[in-house]
Amino acid sequence: MSELRWLLLAAGILILGLVFWASRREASGKPILPPQLLRRRLPSLGVAIENSVAAGLSGPLRRSGAGPAANAVTRIVTVRLTGRGNATFAGEALIIALREAGLRHGRFGIFHRHDPKDEGQVLFSVASLVEPGSFDLTRLKAERFPGVSLFLELPGTGDGVAAFDDMLSTARSLARKLGGELLDENGSRLSVQRERYLREEVIQYQHKFAPP
């Protein structure tokens, strides 16, 4: 019985120590979780950002002309660009790279690739992996970004496969320029096989939900 009391006492002391440590970390402004664990949470954060932003893009800016098939199920195709290891991107360098890639800052405070044949249509978008996903252009020199998410929403009014190819080509170009690495929607390294699988998914989606 005495051994049980000592075990309970030790557990209580340990819990109090953890609570004290967490409160000190919070008071100092440091994250309670180490950076490695915070980085692992980015993919799921990206999913929330992509879904919420893409949902809003279904207005006039997202589509013009004839709409997609009425029975189509929305599909968001995602590629992520992050720094290598624990590296982050300087805000100014990131925005310059996005602009040089032909992307424009616009609705929701994120960047978009507009269809050159129809400026009212967005082919794909780029959001920050930090909530709420937008870019504050007035604070670029003071900010660093762990990564960005390039994503397109299906169905669209244009060629989804061409939009995917453009998005992937842009992602590769940004990765080379910024020294980053490409990940899939699950946070795994974007392999050639995964690229082909995603492209095939877009092709199959278009065949299934092509407008009449």
Secondary structure, DSSP 8 states (H G I E B T S, - for coil): -HHHHHHHHHHHHHHHHHHHHHHHHHHTT--SS-HHHHHHTHHHHHHHHHHHHHHHTTSTTT--SS---TT---EEEEEEEEESTT--EEHHHHHHHHHHTT-EE-GGGSEEEEETTEEEEEEEEEEESSTT----GGGGGG-EESEEEEEEEES-SS-HHHHHHHHHHHHHHHHHHHTEEEE-TTSSB--HHHHHHHHHHHHHHHHHH---
